[in-house]
Amino acid sequence: MKNSLALNKKNYINNRIMPKIKTKSGTKKRFKVTGTGKVLMFASGKRHNLSKRTKTMKRSSRGPTLMSKQDTRIVKKYINAKLR
């Protein structure tokens, strides 16, 4: 009984239940957080109109890339991942 009260107590602030934070479903689908806390993303501009893009542009945007630290903070808030 005590354990269940202790677990529930952390959800209360000033006798009010704090709402759970939902993850943004679009962020879940587009980004992946690595074990070290970095965020992987895919390059933009690879969906359509590829005939007008240069070969080097298409080649360089192949595969996942690491996101910058500034943008990583924003994405981690949406995913509810731990900020390191």
Helices and strands as residue ranges (DSSP letters): H 2-9, E 12-13, E 16-17, H 25-30, E 32-33, E 39-42, G 50-52, H 55-60, E 64-66, H 69-79
